[in-house]
Amino acid sequence: MAGKLMHAVRYDGYGGGAAGLKHVEIPVPAPKNGEVLLKLEATSLNPVDWKIQKGMLRPFLPRKFPFVPGTDVAGEVIEIGPGVKNFNAGDKVVAMLNHTVSDQLHLYLNNGGGLAEFAVAKESLTVKRPAEVSAAEAAALPIAGLTALQALTDSAGVKLDGGASEKQKNILITAASGGVGHYAVQLAKLGNVHVTATCGARNIEFVKSLGADEVLDYKTPDGAALKSPSGRKYDAIIQCASAMPWSTFEPNLSDNGKVIDITPGPSALATFALKKLTFSKKQLVPLLLIPKAQNLEYLVGLVKEGKVKTVIDSKHPLSKAEDAWAKSIDGHATGKIIVEP
Ligand SMILES: NC(=O)c1ccc[n+]([C@@H]2O[C@H](COP(=O)([O-])OP(=O)(O)OC[C@H]3O[C@@H](n4cnc5c(N)ncnc54)[C@H](OP(=O)(O)O)[C@@H]3O)[C@@H](O)[C@H]2O)c1
């Protein structure tokens, strides 16, 4: 592919939202050691993509401008770099375009590259995609699915395969209609969990159809107070909505209840420190996703078996990537937003 040009969508600096995206023709990247070159079939957007553009992760990301955003991709391997052992040209795969800085410190950098016709992925964050799972269903999984999985299993201690003999856990999932939330509800129901969920009124039936036992409209007083209709106290709250004060969570938590906060701002981090220092039984746990191929493989398997489904909010051609970008910034997706080259 050396010297061949491809269509890509990128930005040259911070800010600008959808209008800051530019359509360009740039060289197809070449796979280096341990990398595979993919012809992309689908890319899913995540709020972190536009948060990086906004400068919310500066000075770490992006590492340089111009930057082609998008990390969650599905496609076909068309070339393998030196040292690649597990993939061959023609394999259908799903990948997360991240760069490992340190496994010990769990530091990963969003490499970007997904809003394009081709992208290079690390073999270590690439997983085969079975024919039963479409490219769009697979591309939706990496950030949203892995965050939901790690929040429930690693942070909230839910056992997804089994756990029937254990005491049932009560879990609240906020923003259950979104990318992370819709996977979290379905995954939680694979364990012995009673799920309470919050979403907007228009999505109540949808979130029930994912398996939630009780659903609250976040715009009602009880919904805003996160109050379980059946009077339950939560063993864990998977907080996917934007920041809320500790005083909203506290009365709803069981004695040893935890808030797993996937959107921690400065006040959540202060609460985290305070609860730790005072040995509080109720804790706030900030969560940062750790990309792991084995977790991604597990999720792809669940989709293949029909145990979890990807719900697609909308699909947009790469030529109209700015529509998908604006939709994500708007914050009202039901499920995942997909871009297709
Ligand atoms: N820490 C990490 O590693 C990590 C990983 C992934 C995501 N995140 C963060 O987690 C957040 C959620 O991500 P996402 O991909 O799920 O976002 P998303 O798909 O954009 O979420 C949109 C959904 O959230 C609902 N919503 C918004 N505010 C709500 C509220 N107060 N209560 C209930 N529902 C609400 C919206 O419903 P309506 O349309 O009805 O308003 C919409 O359906 C983002 O801030 C993202 O950056 C963090």
The ligand as an ORCA input file, in Angstrom:
! r2SCAN-3c Opt
* xyz 0 1
  N     -13.528      6.552     32.561
  C     -13.503      5.971     31.384
  O     -12.566      5.218     31.070
  C     -14.657      6.203     30.440
  C     -14.896      5.279     29.425
  C     -16.008      5.466     28.610
  C     -16.827      6.581     28.789
  N     -16.520      7.479     29.763
  C     -17.396      8.654     29.960
  O     -18.667      8.176     30.386
  C     -19.693      9.045     29.935
  C     -20.772      8.238     29.244
  O     -20.255      7.722     28.033
  P     -21.232      7.131     26.922
  O     -20.416      6.695     25.790
  O     -22.188      6.177     27.551
  O     -22.022      8.491     26.541
  P     -23.238      8.707     25.562
  O     -23.512      7.472     24.771
  O     -23.021      9.974     24.847
  O     -24.480      8.941     26.585
  C     -25.641      9.519     26.097
  C     -26.856      9.044     26.899
  O     -26.779      9.514     28.258
  C     -28.100      9.868     28.673
  N     -27.991     10.830     29.770
  C     -27.356     12.017     29.738
  N     -27.426     12.617     30.962
  C     -28.131     11.770     31.763
  C     -28.534     11.815     33.130
  N     -28.220     12.838     33.927
  N     -29.209     10.757     33.625
  C     -29.534      9.702     32.849
  N     -29.191      9.602     31.537
  C     -28.486     10.638     31.002
  C     -28.739     10.457     27.422
  O     -30.133     10.366     27.552
  P     -31.091     11.554     26.995
  O     -30.843     11.645     25.536
  O     -32.468     11.105     27.339
  O     -30.669     12.825     27.720
  C     -28.164      9.558     26.318
  O     -28.997      8.457     26.011
  C     -19.002     10.096     29.058
  O     -18.775     11.256     29.823
  C     -17.676      9.433     28.700
  O     -16.656     10.356     28.396
  C     -15.468      7.317     30.587
*
